[in-house]
């Protein structure tokens, strides 16, 4: 059985796990790679450490770094939900807050508006509104914009 693992083994493993992070960007593999790297540093400083000690150090570091990394990720993404950076692939979400006239009469709570040269189906709590009535887009439900009458 292997008693001592050379320190470079941990650096190679850190590099391989970092490659997984490049292929599957989840942040999880990044933290495991960091745990491997730091385990390698400890194994380099203390070359007499045995395999079970290396694995124990790696386990503690992995759990600790993943936990701290999760907190860090949550902290850097806090407050960005709903901002333009969050709406990159959500075209309808970018329309929220805009005011536009109805292009088709609102009847049975459904009508149509035109935004950026495209007709969009709208739904309102109000049963009927005439063409030309200004409405404010309040949200999105699938491919339907939610609107309410706008009083200027």
C-alpha positions in Angstrom: 0.0 0.0 0.0 1.1 3.6 -0.6 2.3 5.3 2.5 3.5 8.6 1.2 2.2 10.5 -1.8 4.6 13.0 -3.4 3.6 16.6 -3.1 3.5 17.1 -6.9 0.7 14.5 -7.1 -1.6 17.0 -5.3 -0.6 19.8 -7.7 -1.3 17.6 -10.7 -4.7 16.7 -9.2 -5.4 20.4 -8.6 -4.7 21.1 -12.2 -7.0 18.3 -13.4 -9.8 19.4 -11.2 -9.3 23.0 -12.4 -9.7 21.7 -15.9 -13.1 20.2 -14.9 -14.1 23.7 -13.7 -13.3 25.0 -17.1 -15.5 22.4 -18.8 -18.3 22.6 -16.2 -18.3 26.1 -14.7 -20.0 25.4 -11.4 -17.5 26.9 -8.9 -17.5 23.6 -7.0 -14.5 22.2 -8.8 -12.7 25.4 -8.3 -12.8 25.1 -4.6 -11.8 21.4 -4.7 -8.9 22.4 -6.9 -7.8 24.9 -4.3 -8.1 22.3 -1.5 -5.8 20.0 -3.6 -3.3 22.8 -4.1 -3.1 23.7 -0.4 -2.8 20.0 0.5 0.1 19.9 -2.0 1.7 22.9 -0.3 1.4 21.2 3.1 2.8 18.0 1.7 5.7 19.9 0.2 6.5 21.7 3.5 6.1 18.4 5.5 7.2 15.6 3.2 7.0 12.9 5.9 3.2 13.1 6.0 1.5 9.8 5.3 -1.3 9.2 2.9 -4.0 9.0 5.5 -2.9 12.4 6.9 -2.8 13.9 3.3 -6.4 12.6 2.7 -7.5 13.9 6.1 -6.0 17.4 5.4 -7.6 17.4 1.9 -11.0 16.4 3.4 -10.9 19.2 6.0 -9.7 21.7 3.5 -12.2 20.7 0.8 -15.2 21.0 3.2 -13.9 24.3 4.6 -13.1 25.9 1.3 -16.3 24.7 -0.4 -18.3 26.2 2.6 -16.4 29.5 2.5 -16.6 29.6 -1.3 -20.4 29.1 -1.2 -20.7 32.0 1.2 -18.4 34.1 -1.0 -20.4 33.3 -4.2 -23.6 34.2 -2.4 -22.1 37.5 -1.2 -20.9 38.6 -4.6 -24.1 37.8 -6.4 -26.3 39.4 -3.7 -28.4 42.2 -5.0 -27.8 41.4 -8.7 -31.1 39.5 -9.2 -33.3 41.5 -11.5 -30.5 43.9 -12.7 -29.6 44.2 -16.4 -26.7 41.7 -15.9 -29.3 39.1 -14.8 -31.5 39.8 -17.8 -28.9 38.8 -20.4 -30.9 35.9 -21.9 -34.3 37.1 -20.7 -35.5 39.5 -23.4 -39.0 39.9 -22.0 -37.6 40.7 -18.5 -35.9 43.8 -20.0 -39.4 45.2 -20.9 -40.5 45.4 -17.3 -41.3 49.0 -16.4 -41.8 50.2 -19.9 -44.8 52.2 -20.9 -46.4 51.6 -24.3 -49.8 52.0 -26.0 -52.0 49.0 -26.8 -52.0 48.1 -30.5 -54.9 45.7 -30.2 -58.0 46.2 -28.0 -57.7 44.5 -24.6 -60.6 42.1 -24.3 -61.1 39.2 -21.9 -57.9 40.4 -20.2 -55.8 39.8 -23.3 -54.4 42.2 -25.9 -51.3 43.2 -27.8 -48.5 45.8 -27.7 -45.7 46.5 -30.1 -42.1 46.7 -28.6 -39.0 46.9 -30.7 -41.0 46.2 -33.9 -42.4 43.0 -32.5 -46.0 42.3 -31.4 -46.3 40.9 -27.9 -49.3 39.3 -26.3 -50.3 41.1 -23.0 -52.5 40.1 -20.1 -54.1 42.5 -17.6 -56.3 42.3 -14.6 -58.6 44.9 -16.3 -61.1 43.1 -18.7 -61.1 45.6 -21.5 -59.2 48.7 -22.7 -59.3 50.5 -26.1 -56.5 50.6 -28.6 -54.0 53.4 -27.8 -54.4 53.2 -24.1 -51.0 53.5 -22.4 -50.1 50.5 -20.3 -47.1 49.8 -18.0 -45.4 46.4 -18.2 -45.3 44.9 -14.7 -44.0 41.5 -15.3 -43.7 38.4 -17.5 -45.6 35.1 -17.5 -44.0 32.8 -20.0 -44.2 34.6 -23.3 -47.0 36.9 -22.2 -46.3 40.4 -20.7 -48.3 41.4 -17.7 -49.6 45.0 -17.9 -51.7 47.5 -16.0 -53.2 50.7 -17.2 -50.8 53.7 -16.9 -52.1 56.9 -15.5 -49.8 59.8 -16.3 
